[in-house]
Amino acid sequence: MPTDLSPGSPDIRPATAADWPVIQALLQALGLPLAGAREHLTEMMVARRGSVVVACAGIERYGPDGLLRSVAVDPRCQGMGIGRALVDTLLRRARDDGVMRLWLLTTTAPDYFAALGFREVERAAVPTAMRASAEFQGACPDTARLMSLPLGTEPAP
């Protein structure tokens, strides 16, 4: 990976096809699933420090629900608030787009997402349409925790 990690706030923007190699490398380096990620590249965002993409995340849309996935920050930049800035941007974008509830699967970061307001829920609560996603079709292990965050006015599951 490039080493131009200029200080300052990250530049957050929609991902482009040219970002895929860096996104792929980030996901692989952090042991996150690649399945389905490239197919949802248009729903992803990246964060840059200087000229270098150092983080990515996306939301797959399933009707009024969204699946937050592929939240990855270059290990050299973890703890700098870049992931939080990226997730906050995605949350605002999801609310603006009418997403009522976000869901995610995680094996490594339940405490991180709990601090952002996500709560662990039973897998039976996930919307039927979302079950067809790559993450629910085997990209994430059965041991991954399902977490949810209401964005609208619907009741919690």
Secondary structure, 3 states (H helix, E strand, C coil): CCCCCCCCCCEEEECCHHHHHHHHHHHHHCCCCCCCCHHHHHHEEEEEECCEEEEEEEEEEECCEEEEEEEEECHHHCCCCHHHHHHHHHHHHHHHCCCCEEEEEECCCHHHHHHCCCEECCHHHCCCHHHHCCHHHHHCCCCCEEEEEECCCCCCC
